[in-house]
């Protein structure tokens, strides 16, 4: 099975000209991307936004050449016009375009906007609603209607009749939501809306989220000078429903609305008050609802087939686990006309299984000691396309498997990270490829893997960063002597006869992965450019190895991960080019939590550490994520006690820099405040940096640059200095 070869560009540019922004600013450090490709219904072309952002153009997959223009802000007929747009989706019949502008962010994925529908044949534009901003808008298959949420209620705009009908009436902010999810579902299940049209557009399915029992979380909404150069003398209070571990979640229900007779029916599903519904879709024929119901412990999943007319539900698949069920498995589902394909880790690896709609397991599509990490669907011949770890856990390879699940073909390089975006008929795909040494490249291929078009090879970018520090991969032993995947980034002009200070970087959250053979250019490379050896290991709890490696941490977060991180540090400390007296740890979010756990471990080898946006006690974090791995505090009191960094402040060793965004709606600022407050009460000092008005990822303005400048200064003083 031959794999396409990746080009490696070799240039002689010096990295000495690279600034902290070149390493740390997301805008400056990212390779050039390509416009998102929207597959056209014809299967041979795709749509993409023009370079100037004013048009939507069509291109041939086979040649990559422009074939036409679907829409332009400069050629709109009629009275309704727009001068710009933020995004778009096509109706399934390819005749209408749903566009939006003036987007305003809510949480990580959600936003409100002004939505419009453009008729491609007529060249005219219609406003979805005149009554206020919309959220979660979904256009019908025929392009004649748009369903959306406003003020927590669902509306249907009929473009033919110019009506804007309200479907639900009792939605209310911070109490009851229809159609779009609450914070927890959006953040932890990756859901941005639950509105679904049936194939004939006669039925609209949706979910409700009853938040009334969920406690309200409040924090002062401080602004940043990035947004406002005038101080807020009276900051606003930001309030939203956020369920902490052990507290009530939203209670959910599934409904179907008949567009013709305007009747809403609640589906007869056995959803308990503590259950989740992580997936709601129509089947491949578009007439039966497929609803997943997951218990609060997240170890029992039921898949129901529901008749939206009669409301009758029948369970056709049950999945259980002795630990947690991984959303990356069960949310990897594709509903076909006669069968559906779903992911499962039941046999120790994540593989694909095919079922009929009576629940009969027809076949296991993939098998072996590797994981399927993304499923791209099937073509007319039944060939399956997917992303896998066939080339090892640190790589991602695109593979096709025949309809019987017997013959596989590798469609991308086996080393490096490949992602695919397929045409509607899965006869062509855009391959996105990179490795630790090759910046991101975009090429178009046919279904057999043959390259057809170079879209973007990032040659200028590769030249710019040719002299930057590089990532090298290896295996190192964990606390029990088992192999962990690891990388090291050596300083510029590395001299093996010298000894360098070491920074151990980590994330290490359950099912996560830090050590991955892909292109990255970020703050840790800046630290390497400043003379630090940066290393990372994926210890127990991390994903995309055998399942037992991840689930070893079940109900005891922070314990085994800390032991493995320290074992990894000691391995690197033993290397001849590392100064074992000058070792630090650094992490963000879960990695920030790990930093605190490592600095407070009895056998900590770290002289200093940096914790960015850390969880400091799992009782401060959201229920969906925390309980997936820990159960509730009531069920697992000892696990929460032993996994609390806040409970270990008395054992803090070394110098600590702790940092957080004041407006972090994910890992709340209170985590940092509680930890530093406890240190103060115990007479211990630490360094602290607060980003006023910033959120969890610090992607605003120059926040990341300033963070890594601070980290470098902190390490220079507390790791290298006396």
N, C-alpha and C positions, 0 to 999 in steps of 0.2 A: 504494500500500500504506500505509494509515493506521496510525499507531502510537498506543498509549495515551499520554495526556498524564500527566506526573508533577506532583503537587501540590508547590508550594514555599511553605513557611510563613514569613512575615516577622514577626519579633518585635523588640522593642526592649530585650531584656535586656542588661545590661552584662557584658562578659567580665571586668571587674575583680574580680568576686566569685569567679571560678574559681580553685581552688587547684592546686598541683602534682599532687595526687592526681586532681583532675578531668580533668587532661590525661593523666596517666601511668599511673594504676592501671587495669588491664584491667577490673576490676569496675565502677569508677566511670565510665570514659570510653566504655564500649560502649553503643550504643542498646539499648533493650529489644528482646529477641528474641521468637520464638514457639516453643512446644514443637514438637519434631520430629514431623512428620506421617508416620505409617506408613500407606501405602495399604492399604485393605481389599480382599479378593478380589472384592467385588461391583462395584468400579469407580466407585462413586458416593459412597463415604464413606472417612473416614480415622480413624485412632486417634491419640491424643495423651495424654500424661501430664497429669493434673489440676494446677491451680495449687498445691495443697497437697502434691503429690508422692505422694499415697497411692492414687491410682486411675489406671486407663487408661480413657479415655472415647472414644466414637465421635462423629463429627460429619459433617454433610452438606457435600460440596463445594459444592453449589448454593446453600445458604443460610448455611453456616457455623455453623448451630445444632447443639447437642448432640442426639444421637439415642439415646444409651444408654451403659451402662457395661460394659466387658468384664471388668474386674478391679478389686477393691478389697482392700487389706490388712485392711479391717475386716469383710469378708464371706467369709472363707475357711472352707470346711467341712473337717472331718476333723482329724487330729492334727498334720499338718505345717502350720505357719503362719509367716509372716514379718511383721515390723512396718514394714519399709521395703524399697525396692529402688532400685538404681542405674540400671538400664536393662532393655530387653526387646526381643525379636523375636517375630514371629508365625510359626507354621507356615504353609506355602503354602496349606493347605486352610482356614485361618482358625479351626481348632478348638482349638488349643493355643497357649499363650504360654510362651516361654522367658524367665525372669527371672533377674536376678543381683543380689547385694548383697555388702557387705564387700569391695569391689574394692580391690586393691593394685597400684599401677602397677609395670610392669617397665621398659619403654622408652617411647618417644614415644606409641605406640598400644596396646601390649600390656599385659595385666593378668591377674592371677588373681582368682578370686572364688568364691563359693558360688552354684551354679546350681540353679534349680527349674523345674518345668514345671507350669503351671496348666491344668486342663481346664475350658474355658469352659462347657460344657453341664452338667457335674457340680458345678462350683464347688469342686473339690478340688485340692490341691497335692501334688506329689511331689518329693522331693529327688533330684537327678541322681545324686549319689554320697555315701556316708557315709565314704569312705576318704581324703578329703583335698581340698584346693582344686583347682579346675579352671581350665583356660585354653583359649581358642579354641573354646568349645562351639558346636556347630551342630545344630539340631533337624532331624529328617527331615521330608520333605514331608507325611507323614501324621501327624506329631506323636507317633509312638509310641516313637521312639528319639532319643537324643542322643549324638553322637560328640564327644569332647573329648580334650585332652592333659593328662596329669599326670606329673610327673617324667620328661618328655621322651618318654613313650610314649602311644600312642593307646588309648582305651577306648571301648566302646559300652555305654551304659546303656539297657536295654530296660525301659520303664516298665510295660508290661503284665505282664511276668514278674518284675519287680523284680530283674533281674540286672545285673551291672556287669562285663562281660567285657573282659579285656585283649587287645588286638589285636596289639601289638608288644611285644617283651620286652627288647630290648637298648638302648633309649634310655638315655642317661646325660648328666648335666649337663656342659656344656663339651666334649662329645665327639660325641654323636649325638642329633639331634632328629627327632621324627616329628610331622607335622601342623601345627606352627607354625614360623615362620621364624626364622632367626638375626638378629642385630642388623642386618647389612648389608642383607638383603632387606627387613626392616621399614622401615628408614630411607630407603633409596634406591629401592626399587620400590613402597613404600606397601602392602606385603602384611602382613596381620595374622593370617591363617591359610590353610592350603592344604587343608583338609578339605572334600570335596565329595560330596554324595549324588546317586546316579543318580535318574532320575524315578520309578522303581518302588521306590526305597529298598532294593534288593537288593545294590547295590554301593556301597562307600565308597572313593573315590579320595583319595590324599594324597601328600605329598612327604616325603622324608627329607633332612636336612642333616647331612652328615658333617663335623664341625668339627675333627677330630683333628689335621689339619695346619695349622690356622689358629693363629697365635701368640696367646697369652693376654695381654690387656692388664690392668694393675693400677693402681689409684690408691687413695689413702687416702680413705675415706668419711667425711669430716668432716661433722658435723651442724651445722645452723643453730639459733640461738636461737629462730627461728620455730617449729621443731619440738620443740626440747628446751632447756629453760632451764638444764640442767646440762651442763657441758663433758664431752667424751669424753677421759678421761685416756689411754686406749688406743684410738684410732680403729680401726675395722674396715677391712680391706683389701677393696676391691671388685674382683672379677676376672670378666672375660668375654672371649669371643672377638671380636676386632676385627681384620679384615684391612686392614693398611696397603697403600698403593699398591705393587704389585710383589710382595707376599707372597701365600702360598696363600689361596684362598677355600675356603668350604665346597664339598664335592662333593655334588651333588644327584642324586636319582633319583625316579621316579614309580611308585607302586604302586596296585593295586586289590585290595580285600578283598571276598570274597564272603560276605555276611552269613549265608547259609544253611549253607554247608559250611565256613565259617571258613578258607578258603584265601586266602593272600596271593600275588599275582603281581606281579613286577616288569615294567613295561612295556618293550617292546623298542624303546627310543628311542636314537638316536645322540648321547647327551649326553656330551661330552668332559669330562675332569677339570677343565677351566677354563671350561666353559660355564655359562650361567645358564638358569633356567627362570622367566621373569618373569610367566607366566600359566598357570593350570591351571583349566579349566572343562569342564563337560559341554556338548554341543551343545544346540540348541533342543528336540530330542526327548528329551534326557536319557539317551541310551544310549551315545553315542560321546564319548570324551575329546578335547578340543581343547587341545593343549600347544604352547606357544611355547618354542623353544630359541634362545638368543642367545649368540653367541660372546663371549669375554672382551673383545675390542676393541670390542664393541657396535656393529659396523657390518654384521652379517649376522644376519638373523632368519629362522628356519624355523618355519612353523606346521604341526603334524602332527595328523592325525586318527587316533585310536588306538582299537582295539577292546579294551575292558578284559577280555574273556573270552579272546580268542586272544593278546593282548598285541601284535598286529601294528600297526605305525605306518606311515602314508603321508604324505609331505610334500605339502601342497596349496597352499602359498604361500611364496614367498621374497622377502624385502625386503633390499636392500643399500644402502649409502651410501658416499660418498667421505669422509664425516666420521663423526659419530655418528648413531645412530637415536634419535629422541626418544621416551621412554616416554609422553609426553603424546599421541603419535600412535598407536602400536601397542597401548597399553593401552586405547584408546578403541574397544572392540569389543563387538558385540552379536550373539549367536548366536540366530538365528531358527529356525523349523521347517524351512524349505527353503533359506534363504540366510543368510549372515552379513554384517555391515557392519563395516568396520575403517578406522581412520584411517591416512593416509600423507602424508609430505611429499615424495614422489618428484618432484613437478613444481614445487617451490619454495614451495608453500603447503600448509598442513595441510587436507586434504580427506577426504571419505568415499567409500569404494569398496565395492560390493556384489559378493559372490562366491557361487557355489553350493558345495556340499560336495565337489565334484570339483576345485575350484580354478579354475573358469572365472570370469573377470571379467565379470559381467553388465553393470554400468554404473558410471560415476562419478556419485555422487549429488550432489555439490556441486562447483563450480568457480568460479574468479575470483580476483582479487587481494585475498583476505581469508583468514582462518584459521577453521576450526571448532575451538572450544576446549572443547566438551563435547558429548557425544551422549546424548540422552535416550531413544532407541529409536523404535519404530514403533507405530502403532495398527492396528486390524483392516483398515483400508483401505490400509495400507502407507505412510501419510504419516509422514515422518521429522521428528523434533523435535530441535533443537540450539541451542547457544549459539555465537555467532560474533563476529568483529571486523568485521562488515559496516559498522558505523558508524565505522570507523577503529580503529587499534591500541589507543588508550587507552579504547575503549568496548567493552561486551559487550551483544550484542543477541540476543534469542530469536527464532528463525526456524523455520517449518515448510516442508518441501519435499515435493512430491507423490511418489508411488511411482516415477515415471519419472525423477525428478531434474530436472524441467523448470520447474515453477512454484513460486516461493517466496512466502511471506507473512511479513511482519514482525509479531511478536506482542508486542513491548515497545518502550519508547522507544529510539531509535537512539543517543541521547547518554546517558551514564551507564553503570552496570554492573547488568545484570539476570541473575539466576540463576533456574532453574525446578526445581520438584519436582513430578513428574507423578503422577496417579492410576494405578491398575494398568492400566486400559484406555486411558490417555492421552487421556481426554476432558476432563480438568480439570487445572489446575496451580496451585501456589502460586508467585507471582512475588515474588522478593526484589529490590527495586530501591533503588539509592542513586546519588548523584553527589557531586561535590566540594562542592556547596552544599545537597544534600538528604539529610538523615539517613535511614537505612534504613527502608523501608516494605514491608509484607507485604500482598499482596492475592491473592484467588483469581480465576482466569479460566477461561473455557471454552477449548476447543482452537482456536477462531477468534480468541482474544485478547480477547474481551469480558469486562470486569470484572464479577464477580458479588458479591464480598464484600470489604470492608475488614477486614483481620484486626488489623493494628497499624500505625499511622501515625506513632508517636513524636512527637506534637505537644508534649508537655511537654519531652521531650529537646531538640527543635528550639529551643524557647524558651530553654532553659538555655544552649545553645551558639550562639545567634544572633549574639552579638557576638564570638565567637572568631575568630582569624585564619583566612583563607580561602585555598584553593589556586587558583592561576590557571595555565592551560596555554599553552604556546607551542612554537615550533620554534627550535632553536639549532644552529649549525654544529659538526660534529665536527672532528677533527684533519685530515681530508681535505676539509672543506667540505661534507660531506653532512649532511642534516637529521637532528637527533636530537629525539625527543619530550622535553619538559622541563616542569617546573612551578616556580612560585615561590610562597612563602608570605611575605607582607609583614607587618611588625610591626603591632600594634594602633595605631590613630590614626596611620596611615602619612602621612608628609609628604614629598611628592616633591622638595621643595627641600632636604631633609636627606640626609646620607650615613650609611648604616647598615653595621655589620659583617655579613659574609656567611658562612654555614655551608653548604657543599656536602654534601648527604646522598646516600648511594648504597648500593645492594646490588650490582647489575651482574653477578651470576653468570650462567653460560650458560643461555639460555632463560628467564631470570627477567624480571620487569617491576616497576619501581618507579613509573613514571609511568602512573597508571590513574585514570580518572574515576569514583571511588567515594568514599563517605564514610569518613573516617578522623579519629580524634581520639586523638593519642598524643604522645609526648615531643617530637617536632619542632615541634608546634604550641605546646607550652609554651615552647620556645626562641624562637619567633617572638613569643610574648606578652611575652618578656623583652627585646625590642628587636633581635632578630636577623632579617635576611633569610635564609630557608632556601630553598635551591634544589636541584633534582635533575635529572639527565639520564640517559636510557637510551642508553648508547653501544653500540658494537659488542659482540656477544656476547649481548645481551638478546633476549628472544623476542617472538613474536606480531607480527613484521613478516615480510618475505620471509625465507626460510630462510638465504640467503647472508649476511644481516646477523648472524645468530647464529653461523654456522659460520666466520666470518672469524677467530675466536679459536682455532680447532682446533689443538691441540698447542703453543699459546703463550699459555696463560692469564696474565693480568696485564699483558701488553705493550700491546695495542691499547686495552684498557679504560682503562688509565692515561692514555694519550695523549688519549683522548676525554673523560675526566673533567677533565683539565687544560684542554682546549679549551673545555669547557663553563664551567669556572670563569672563564677569561679573558673569555668572552662576558659573563658576569654582572658581572665586574669593570669592564667598559667602560660599564656603565649608570650614568646620572648619580646615582642614589640609593644606590649601593654605594661604600663606602670600600675602594678597591683595596689599601690597606695593611693591612687587617684582614680576612683571609680564612682560613677554617678548613675542614677536611674531617672528616667523621664517617660511620662505617658500622658495621654489626653483622654478624658471621659473615663471609660473602664480602665484605661491605662493610667490615668491619674489616680484612681483608686488603688491600682497595683503599686504605684510609687509609694503611697502611704503605707500599704501593707508591708512593703519591703523595708522601708525605713524603720518600721516598728517591729520587725522580726528579731527574734533573739539572736539569730546567727547572721544578721545583716552585714554584708561586706561594703556597704555604700557609705562614702564620705559625705555625699550630698544627693539631693533629688529634687525634681521639678514635677509638681502635680497640677495639671491644667484641667479645670472643670471636673474635679473628681466627685464621684459618689463617696461619701464618708461613712454612711450607714445605710444598709439596704432598706430600712424602714422609711427612709426619706425618698425612695424612688418609686416609680409607677408600678402598679399592680401587675399589668400584663407581662412586662419584661421580667420583673423580679420573681414573681410566683412561678413563671415557667420553669425556672431553675432552682428555686428555693422553697416552693409552696408558700403558704402564708406564715407570718410570724407566729400565729396561734398554733400552726401545725409543726413548726420547726424552730422553736425558740432557741435551742442550742446552736443551730446553724447560723442564725442571725447574730447571736452573741459572738461566736468565734469569727464570723466574717465581717465584723464591724471594725473599721479603721478608727472610728471615734472612740471605741472602747480600749484602744491600744496606745493612746497618746502618751501614757506614762513611760512607754518603752521607746519613744522616739530617739533615734540616733542620727547623727549627722545634721547638716544644714538643709533646711527645707525652703523652697520657693513654691508658694501655692497661688494659683491665679484663677480668675473666673470672670465671666461676663455678668454684669448685674441684671440683665434682662433675659437670662437663660431660662426658657420655658421648659426645658428638657431636664437637665441636671440643675436643680435650683441653687441659687446663690447661697441659700441657707446651709447647704452642705459645707461650703468653705467657711462660712461664718461660725457654724457650730464647732468645727474643728479648731479654728484659730482661737475661739473663745475658750475652749477647754484647755488649749495650750497655755493661754494667758493665766487661767485660774491655777495652773500647775507651775507657773513661773518659768515657762519655756518660751523662747523667742523663735520667730520664723520671719522670712521675707514674704511679702504679699503684693500682688498686682491685681487691680480691679479695672475691667474695661467697662466704663459707664455707658449704658445703652446698648451694649453688644449682646448677641445671642451665643448659642453653644459653640458654633464653628468658627467664630471670628472672621467671617468673610466680608466684613464691611471695611471700606477705606483701607488704611494701612495697618490694621490691628495685628495681622500675622507678622508683619515685618517688625513691629514694636515688641511683640512677644519674644521673637527669637533673638532680637538684639538684647532684650533683658536676660534671656536664658544664657546667652553667651557671656554677658557681663557677670552674671551670678556665678557661673561655673569658673570663669577666670579668677574670681576672688576666692570662692569657697572650695574649689577642687584643686586648682593649680597653685593658688596663693597659699600662704601659711596662715 
